Amino acid sequence: MADKPASALLRPLPDGIVPAEVVARTEKRWLMLMTVMLICMLAIIVLTSAFGHMNLTNDVEVVQPLTLHLGGEFAESNLGTALEMDGSATVRIIAEQYDFVPRCVEVPAATPVTFRLTSADVIHGFLLPDTNVNTMVVPGFVAELHTSFSRPGDYLMPCHEFCGLGHHGMWTQVRVLEKERFADRDPLARIRCDRH
Ligand code: CUA
């Protein structure tokens, strides 16, 4: 009678079964790879938020969506771009099915710009391609984003959260003007983007 090895691990395995030590070694390598990938991804998040002007989620400021039009910050007369005492610009926009109000906003180049948005109905999205501006616009909350545009140009701002049947047609425009040109603009022209 042939001797049987004491440990099950030492017995010859049928074809197609990977030995336990090979499995353990492979799993260890994958675990190390995953750990390195996780550390890289976490580092990217930390570094982009610290040095890439990433706008962190800040849905903590509440607002009453049903009475936006009746007064307060998002009343019609306050919408669009306002220049602040410190030289920065603040843009206030309401997102609603299926439009942004105002339809177009003009902002000065080379100036700190703060966007403040809220929704009058359902969740919308606000995105300026190739910038750090990208947020959900949630009813009941104010979404605030900080950015600055280095040169004049037009940005299309699509709604990128599915918000209903008209979602695909919900987009509008941010027009960046030279600082001096912006200062000369009539406040009403700034929310219509009239040619001049
Ligand atoms: Cu608003 Cu999609």
Boltz pocket constraint, residues with backbone or C-beta under 6 A from the ligand:
constraints:
  - pocket:
      binder: B
      contacts: [[A, 96], [A, 97], [A, 98], [A, 123], [A, 124], [A, 125], [A, 159], [A, 160], [A, 161], [A, 162], [A, 163], [A, 164], [A, 166], [A, 167], [A, 168], [A, 170]]
      max_distance: 6.0
